[in-house]
Amino acid sequence: MEFHQVYDPMGNSFFSTLLAAIPILTLLYLLAFHPHKDKLGRTHYGIAAPQAALIAGVVTILMAILLVDMPVSSTLAAFGYGSFFGMIPIGWIVVAAMFLYTITLVTGQFDIVKSSIVSLSSDRRIQTLLIAFSFGAFIEGAAGFGTPVAIAGALMVGLGFRPMAAAVLCLIANTAPVAFGAVGTPIITLATVTGLPEMALSAMAGRQLPFFSVLVPFWLVTTMVFMHKGKWKQVLEIWPAILVTGVTFALTQFSVSNFIGPMLVDILGGIISIIALILLLKVWQPKNKFYLPGEEEVIKSLEQQETKYKSGEVAKAWAPWVFLTLFVFMWGLPQWKGLLNSLNIFGIKSLYSIPVPFLDQLVFRTPPLANELVPEAAIFSFNWLSAAGTGVFFAAVISGLFLRMNSEQWKLSVIRTAQRMKTPLITIALVLGLGFTTRYSGLDAILGLAFTKTGIFYPFFAAMLGWLGVFLTGSDTSSNALFGSMQRITAEQLGLDPVLIAASNSTGGVMGKMIDAQSIVVATAACYEDRNEGANAVGPIFRAVFFHSLALGALMGVLVMLQAYVFPWMIPAY
């Protein structure tokens, strides 16, 4: 049965928007604001993520059926499609990343890694820049889909950061690079759905995000310092490191996006930023070190152990992370993906494209979201070999073989990973099911259309629409696919440059990445050893990052307004 999306089911845009927001408001309330008391009578806010996602998922299904008259079969198919997508590729990436990290713990190699990082700099502010921002940007460029938050978060917890702090910092850091993540996939998708030149969109994003690539490292260190009751002085003490990290990444981001294209922006930016920061640390170190509360003696002990490890031992300990970098980079290359997808191993295809029953080509976007009726594809790609998680898994297996793990160590690594990932996988599946249901039912489009009625202020709200899209879908790519065409249509109706407005959907969207439920669940899975503690941390983490997300999104909106009306020369010619 065909389903044509309806964007004003109540015949009143205000009430339609209000009702369409109920599923998202339900999830937010349950995760972050629902009060409950513990056994000691203390009041806490927010319930565990799996329960919140399940309740919100049921509410979403009911709203899709009752509010917009989506067929029951299509609604359930959309929820199931999203749940499977939550397992592959998202869940598979996190499982594989945790498996590799656990291998380094079980073999004792992570202790050597910690010592070598401390030898580079024991300052926690520097470590935050190096791992959360620069290394995270490289992983975002190569793989995307939550990989940088998972890997950088696990690394930071292993170094001694509190799980809450590691999760928050990695989420904030994973903003400015996101529009060029997964080898430029969001920009490439945006060009496809809008019909605008890919190079023009890449250049436009590269004339917006570099400002934030300089700002975010300052923002990140400030957040880190104040989370640990520090002072402004402790932020300014390392301004050379912050500036070098941000400026080198920003210059690379601008240059590559404007003169090469979107595919290598984050990969090159991350590498150059890491090298620049390491070179700076060879000639400069902060006068006063910043340690986490109560760890000064532990760090000094690690510093004294520097001479214990020979260069060969350090190289061996870092080998799993080198393997990870190489495999993530390879699996991100379109040519390599294409080769893997073409393989047929012992009669088993490496890529199965499965049309989702009751959904594929049966849901139609309607004006004004599109110029004409456009059927929505719903193809579940089971690319078990070319999936980013498979590359990470191969890196983990090769690392275990390289480290000569015995059978007991293999067994322990598998068991610990499985125990840790059980609850997060369920939550990710439920959250993605909810997101796909809102997308195919058109509930998120109803919310998005509310932004198109802002007239002269639309450039600001175009960025905030992208922010909303990523918050709802969990992906800058998905937000571009959802709202990209509508952004172009609205821009042309208002006499605005469509490249500027369409690009702002992606660049504004990156600021919503830190608050989407999928990213937060991935962060808790990576940072919390205790899965129940992680499930209960989703709400507090959301509350901790929401202001940062909203403020950065609003700043991007202001920049887009300025480019539309004050600095139109910043818009590339095409």
VENHU-V312656 format. One record per residue. PHI is phi in degrees with one decimal (999 if undefined). OMEGA is omega in whole degrees, -180 to 180 (none if undefined). D_LAST is the distance of its C-alpha to the last C-alpha in whole Angstrom. Layout:
phi | omega | d_last
PHI | OMEGA | D_LAST
PHI | OMEGA | D_LAST
//
This chain:
phi | omega | d_last
999 | 179 | 42
-72.7 | 176 | 38
-132.4 | 178 | 37
-97.7 | -177 | 35
-60.4 | -179 | 33
-118.2 | -173 | 35
-103.9 | 174 | 33
-145.8 | -173 | 36
-64.6 | -178 | 39
-92.7 | -176 | 41
72.2 | 178 | 40
-147.5 | -172 | 39
-61.2 | -179 | 36
-64.4 | -178 | 38
-69.9 | 177 | 40
-62.5 | 180 | 38
-65.2 | -179 | 36
-61.8 | -179 | 39
-70.2 | 180 | 41
-66.1 | -179 | 37
-81.1 | -175 | 38
-55.9 | -180 | 41
-59.4 | -179 | 40
-68.3 | 178 | 38
-63.1 | 177 | 41
-61.6 | 180 | 44
-61.9 | -180 | 42
-62.8 | -180 | 41
-61.4 | -177 | 45
-67.3 | -179 | 47
-74.2 | -167 | 45
-117.1 | -170 | 45
-128.6 | -179 | 47
-68.0 | -177 | 50
-80.7 | 172 | 53
-154.4 | -178 | 56
-109.0 | 176 | 59
-87.8 | -176 | 60
-65.3 | 180 | 64
-93.2 | 178 | 64
84.7 | 179 | 63
-81.0 | -179 | 60
-86.6 | 175 | 57
-124.6 | -178 | 54
-122.4 | 180 | 51
96.8 | 176 | 49
-104.1 | -177 | 50
-59.0 | -174 | 49
-58.0 | -179 | 46
-60.6 | 179 | 47
-65.3 | 180 | 49
-63.3 | -179 | 46
-66.2 | 179 | 44
-65.7 | -180 | 47
-63.2 | -180 | 47
-64.2 | 177 | 44
-63.4 | 178 | 43
-62.7 | 178 | 46
-61.3 | 179 | 45
-63.6 | 178 | 41
-60.4 | -180 | 43
-64.5 | -180 | 45
-67.5 | 178 | 43
-62.6 | -178 | 40
-76.6 | -172 | 43
-85.2 | -175 | 45
-84.3 | -174 | 42
-110.7 | 176 | 40
59.8 | 175 | 42
-71.4 | 180 | 40
-56.6 | -179 | 43
-57.2 | -178 | 45
-61.6 | 180 | 44
-68.9 | 179 | 40
-63.1 | -180 | 41
-66.6 | 177 | 43
-64.8 | 179 | 41
-64.0 | 180 | 38
-65.0 | 179 | 40
-65.3 | 179 | 41
-59.6 | 179 | 38
-63.3 | -180 | 37
-64.3 | 177 | 40
-66.3 | 177 | 40
-63.3 | 177 | 36
-64.0 | 178 | 38
-78.8 | 177 | 40
-134.0 | 16 | 38
-97.2 | -168 | 35
-61.8 | -177 | 36
-60.5 | -178 | 39
-62.9 | 177 | 40
-61.2 | -176 | 37
-66.8 | 179 | 40
-60.0 | -178 | 43
-65.3 | 179 | 42
-64.6 | 178 | 41
-67.7 | 178 | 44
-63.7 | 178 | 46
-63.4 | 180 | 45
-61.0 | 180 | 46
-64.4 | 177 | 49
-59.7 | 180 | 50
-67.3 | 177 | 49
-73.6 | -177 | 52
-62.8 | -179 | 54
-84.9 | 179 | 54
79.4 | -177 | 55
-72.9 | -177 | 52
-68.8 | 176 | 50
-62.5 | 179 | 52
-71.2 | 177 | 52
-59.0 | 179 | 48
-57.3 | -179 | 49
-62.3 | -179 | 51
-69.7 | 177 | 48
-67.8 | 178 | 46
-62.4 | 179 | 48
-66.5 | 176 | 49
-74.2 | 174 | 45
-167.3 | 176 | 46
-87.0 | -179 | 48
-72.6 | -177 | 46
-66.4 | 178 | 45
-67.8 | 179 | 42
-65.4 | 180 | 41
-62.1 | 178 | 41
-63.4 | 178 | 39
-63.0 | -175 | 36
-65.9 | -173 | 37
-90.3 | -174 | 37
-67.6 | -175 | 35
-90.4 | -171 | 32
-70.4 | 179 | 32
-66.8 | 177 | 33
-61.2 | 179 | 32
-65.0 | 178 | 28
-61.9 | -180 | 29
-66.2 | 176 | 31
-61.5 | -179 | 28
-65.2 | -177 | 25
-84.8 | -172 | 28
-126.3 | -177 | 29
66.1 | 175 | 28
52.1 | 176 | 30
88.5 | -178 | 33
-58.7 | -177 | 34
-62.8 | 180 | 33
-66.0 | -179 | 35
-64.6 | -174 | 38
-74.7 | -180 | 38
-65.6 | 179 | 38
-62.9 | 178 | 40
-62.3 | 179 | 43
-61.2 | -177 | 43
-68.3 | 176 | 43
-64.2 | 177 | 46
-61.2 | 179 | 47
-80.1 | 177 | 47
113.4 | 175 | 49
-68.0 | 175 | 47
-64.0 | -178 | 48
-53.0 | -180 | 46
-61.0 | -178 | 45
-64.8 | -179 | 43
-60.6 | -180 | 42
-63.6 | -179 | 40
-61.5 | -177 | 39
-66.6 | 179 | 38
-68.3 | 177 | 36
-67.7 | 179 | 34
-66.6 | -179 | 33
-65.3 | -176 | 32
-85.9 | -180 | 30
-125.2 | -175 | 27
-53.9 | -180 | 24
-80.8 | -165 | 24
-64.0 | -177 | 24
-62.9 | 178 | 20
-109.6 | -177 | 20
-71.1 | 178 | 23
48.3 | 179 | 25
56.7 | 173 | 23
78.8 | -174 | 19
-56.4 | -179 | 21
-59.4 | -179 | 20
-69.3 | 179 | 16
-61.7 | 178 | 16
-63.9 | -180 | 18
-61.3 | 178 | 16
-63.6 | -179 | 13
-65.5 | -175 | 16
-79.6 | -178 | 17
-96.4 | -175 | 14
76.1 | 178 | 13
-87.1 | -178 | 9
-61.2 | -180 | 7
-58.4 | -178 | 10
-66.6 | 179 | 9
-66.4 | 178 | 6
-64.9 | 178 | 10
-62.0 | -180 | 12
-64.4 | -180 | 10
-64.7 | 177 | 11
-61.9 | 179 | 14
-75.6 | 174 | 15
-108.3 | 176 | 15
-116.0 | -172 | 17
-68.4 | 179 | 20
-56.9 | 176 | 21
-59.0 | -178 | 22
-82.5 | 176 | 24
-67.4 | 173 | 25
-81.3 | -177 | 27
-72.4 | -172 | 29
-59.2 | 177 | 30
-58.7 | 175 | 32
-63.1 | -180 | 34
-59.8 | -177 | 34
-63.8 | -179 | 35
-66.7 | 178 | 38
-60.3 | 178 | 39
-61.4 | -178 | 39
-61.8 | -179 | 41
-64.8 | -176 | 44
-74.7 | 173 | 44
-62.6 | -178 | 45
-111.0 | 173 | 48
59.5 | 178 | 49
-89.8 | -177 | 48
-129.7 | 180 | 47
-56.4 | -179 | 44
-55.7 | -178 | 46
-76.4 | 172 | 45
-77.9 | -176 | 41
-68.6 | -180 | 41
-59.0 | -177 | 44
-113.7 | -179 | 41
-58.0 | 178 | 38
-61.9 | -180 | 37
-67.4 | 180 | 37
-62.6 | -177 | 35
-66.7 | 180 | 32
-62.5 | 180 | 32
-60.0 | -176 | 31
-71.7 | -176 | 29
-68.5 | 180 | 27
-64.5 | 177 | 27
-67.6 | -178 | 26
-64.6 | 180 | 23
-64.4 | 178 | 22
-66.6 | 179 | 22
-59.7 | 179 | 20
-64.7 | -174 | 17
-63.9 | -176 | 17
-67.9 | -178 | 17
-66.8 | -177 | 15
-89.1 | -173 | 12
-119.6 | 180 | 13
-119.5 | -178 | 15
139.1 | -172 | 14
-81.9 | -166 | 16
-73.8 | -173 | 19
-108.1 | -173 | 21
-57.3 | -175 | 20
-73.4 | -178 | 24
-62.5 | 179 | 26
-69.2 | 179 | 25
-61.3 | 179 | 25
-63.7 | -179 | 28
-63.1 | -178 | 30
-64.2 | 179 | 29
-64.3 | 178 | 30
-62.8 | -178 | 33
-62.1 | -179 | 34
-62.6 | -179 | 34
-67.3 | 179 | 36
-63.9 | 178 | 39
-63.4 | 177 | 39
-60.6 | -177 | 39
-67.1 | 176 | 42
-70.7 | -176 | 44
-116.6 | -178 | 44
-146.5 | 173 | 44
-136.7 | 178 | 45
-60.8 | -178 | 46
-62.3 | 179 | 49
-113.9 | -180 | 50
-79.3 | 177 | 49
-111.4 | 179 | 48
-113.8 | 175 | 50
-77.0 | -177 | 50
-54.1 | 174 | 53
79.1 | -175 | 56
-111.2 | -175 | 55
-56.5 | -179 | 56
-66.7 | 180 | 59
-64.2 | -180 | 57
-64.2 | 179 | 54
-62.2 | 177 | 57
-64.7 | 178 | 58
-63.9 | 180 | 55
-63.5 | 179 | 55
-71.9 | -179 | 58
-85.8 | -175 | 57
-52.3 | -175 | 55
-76.3 | -179 | 57
-67.5 | -173 | 59
-101.2 | 177 | 56
-80.2 | -177 | 55
-59.6 | 178 | 52
-64.9 | 179 | 52
-68.8 | 179 | 53
-65.7 | 179 | 50
-61.7 | 179 | 48
-63.3 | -179 | 50
-65.3 | -179 | 49
-84.3 | -176 | 45
-53.8 | 179 | 45
-57.5 | -179 | 44
-77.4 | 173 | 41
-68.5 | 176 | 40
-58.7 | 179 | 40
-58.7 | -179 | 38
-59.6 | -179 | 36
-64.1 | -176 | 36
-71.9 | 178 | 36
-63.1 | 178 | 33
-63.6 | -180 | 31
-61.1 | -177 | 32
-68.2 | 177 | 32
-86.1 | -179 | 28
-73.8 | 180 | 27
-56.9 | -179 | 26
-64.7 | 179 | 28
-67.7 | 177 | 31
-59.1 | 180 | 30
-61.5 | 178 | 30
-63.5 | -179 | 33
-62.5 | -179 | 35
-68.6 | -179 | 34
-89.4 | -175 | 36
-75.1 | 175 | 39
-132.0 | -172 | 42
-105.3 | -179 | 45
51.8 | 178 | 48
83.0 | 179 | 47
-104.3 | 179 | 45
-71.4 | 180 | 41
-88.1 | 178 | 39
-137.7 | 175 | 37
-117.4 | 177 | 38
-99.9 | -171 | 35
-111.5 | 174 | 38
-62.0 | -178 | 37
-77.0 | -180 | 38
-59.1 | 178 | 41
67.6 | -177 | 41
-134.7 | -175 | 37
-60.1 | 178 | 35
64.5 | 180 | 33
-107.3 | 176 | 36
-103.9 | -176 | 34
-118.7 | 167 | 31
-73.4 | -179 | 28
-127.1 | 175 | 29
-59.3 | 7 | 27
-91.9 | 179 | 25
-68.2 | 176 | 24
-144.5 | -179 | 23
-68.5 | -179 | 22
-148.8 | 178 | 26
-62.6 | -178 | 28
-126.3 | 179 | 27
-72.4 | 179 | 29
-91.2 | 174 | 29
-77.2 | 175 | 30
-142.0 | -178 | 33
-113.9 | 177 | 33
-85.5 | -179 | 35
-93.7 | 177 | 34
-93.1 | -178 | 37
-96.6 | -170 | 36
-61.6 | -178 | 39
-93.7 | -177 | 38
-90.7 | 179 | 34
-60.7 | -179 | 34
-57.5 | 179 | 34
-61.3 | 179 | 37
-66.8 | 176 | 39
-61.8 | 178 | 37
-64.8 | 180 | 39
-63.6 | 177 | 42
-61.0 | 177 | 42
-60.9 | 179 | 42
-66.5 | -179 | 45
-63.5 | 179 | 47
-63.8 | 177 | 46
-62.3 | 179 | 47
-61.3 | 178 | 50
-67.0 | 180 | 51
-62.6 | -180 | 50
-83.2 | 177 | 52
56.3 | 178 | 55
-66.5 | 175 | 56
-89.5 | -175 | 59
-61.8 | -180 | 59
-67.2 | 179 | 60
-68.2 | 176 | 57
-60.4 | -179 | 55
-60.7 | -179 | 57
-63.5 | -180 | 57
-64.0 | 180 | 53
-65.8 | -177 | 52
-64.2 | -178 | 55
-64.3 | 178 | 53
-65.8 | -179 | 50
-63.4 | -180 | 51
-63.5 | -176 | 53
-72.4 | -170 | 50
-96.5 | -175 | 47
-56.6 | -178 | 49
-68.1 | 178 | 48
-58.8 | -180 | 45
-64.0 | 178 | 44
-61.6 | -179 | 46
-65.0 | 179 | 44
-59.9 | 180 | 40
-61.7 | -179 | 41
-66.9 | -179 | 42
-65.2 | 179 | 39
-68.9 | 175 | 37
-60.8 | 177 | 39
-61.8 | -178 | 38
-62.9 | 180 | 35
-67.6 | 179 | 34
-67.0 | 177 | 37
-64.2 | -179 | 35
-68.8 | -175 | 31
-73.3 | 177 | 33
-80.2 | -178 | 35
89.1 | 179 | 32
-61.9 | 180 | 34
-69.7 | 178 | 31
-66.5 | 177 | 29
-60.2 | 178 | 32
-64.8 | -178 | 31
-64.6 | -178 | 27
-64.0 | 178 | 28
-62.2 | -179 | 30
-74.9 | -174 | 27
-78.2 | -176 | 25
-103.3 | -174 | 28
-102.2 | 173 | 27
59.4 | -175 | 25
-61.9 | -179 | 24
-88.1 | -175 | 24
-59.1 | 178 | 22
-54.5 | 176 | 20
-62.6 | -176 | 23
-77.2 | 173 | 24
-63.4 | 176 | 21
-66.9 | -180 | 21
-70.5 | 174 | 25
-65.4 | 175 | 24
-61.3 | 177 | 23
-57.5 | 179 | 26
-63.8 | -178 | 28
-61.5 | 179 | 26
-71.0 | 176 | 27
-59.0 | -177 | 30
-77.2 | -173 | 31
-98.3 | -178 | 30
82.1 | -173 | 30
-152.4 | 175 | 27
-65.9 | 177 | 23
-62.5 | -180 | 23
-65.6 | 178 | 25
-63.5 | 178 | 24
-65.4 | 178 | 20
-65.9 | -177 | 22
-76.1 | -170 | 24
-108.5 | -175 | 22
-57.3 | -179 | 18
-62.9 | 180 | 18
-64.1 | 178 | 20
-61.5 | 180 | 18
-65.7 | -179 | 15
-59.6 | -179 | 18
-65.2 | 180 | 19
-59.1 | -179 | 16
-66.5 | 178 | 15
-67.8 | -178 | 19
-94.8 | 180 | 19
75.6 | 178 | 16
-98.1 | 180 | 15
-70.2 | -176 | 11
-66.0 | 178 | 11
-65.9 | 178 | 9
-59.5 | -174 | 12
-70.1 | 180 | 14
-64.8 | 179 | 14
-63.4 | -179 | 14
-67.1 | 175 | 17
-62.0 | -180 | 19
-79.7 | -177 | 19
-73.5 | 173 | 19
-71.3 | -179 | 22
-62.6 | -177 | 23
-61.7 | -179 | 24
-75.1 | 176 | 27
-88.7 | -176 | 28
-63.0 | -175 | 29
-74.1 | -178 | 32
-109.9 | 178 | 34
-72.7 | -172 | 33
-60.1 | -180 | 37
-59.5 | -178 | 36
-63.9 | -179 | 35
-67.1 | 178 | 38
-65.2 | 176 | 40
-60.0 | -180 | 39
-63.1 | 180 | 39
-68.2 | 178 | 43
-62.7 | -178 | 44
-77.4 | -169 | 43
-99.2 | -177 | 44
-110.2 | 177 | 47
-67.4 | 179 | 50
-83.3 | -174 | 52
-66.0 | 179 | 50
-70.2 | 176 | 52
-63.6 | 178 | 51
-64.8 | -180 | 48
-62.2 | -180 | 48
-82.9 | -178 | 49
-89.1 | -175 | 47
-60.1 | -180 | 43
-61.4 | 178 | 44
-58.8 | 179 | 45
-66.9 | 178 | 42
-57.9 | 180 | 40
-62.5 | -177 | 41
-70.0 | -175 | 41
-100.1 | -173 | 37
-59.7 | -179 | 36
-60.3 | -179 | 36
-59.3 | -179 | 34
-64.0 | -178 | 31
-64.3 | -179 | 31
-65.5 | 180 | 31
-67.5 | 177 | 28
-62.9 | 179 | 26
-66.0 | 178 | 27
-63.4 | 176 | 26
-64.2 | 177 | 23
-60.0 | 178 | 23
-64.3 | 179 | 24
-61.2 | 180 | 21
-64.2 | 176 | 18
-59.2 | -180 | 20
-63.9 | 179 | 20
-68.3 | 180 | 16
-74.0 | -170 | 16
-116.5 | -175 | 19
-110.8 | -177 | 20
-121.8 | -178 | 17
-64.5 | 178 | 14
-64.7 | 179 | 12
-77.4 | 180 | 12
-80.3 | -177 | 9
-67.2 | 174 | 6
-77.1 | -179 | 4
-151.7 | none | 0
//
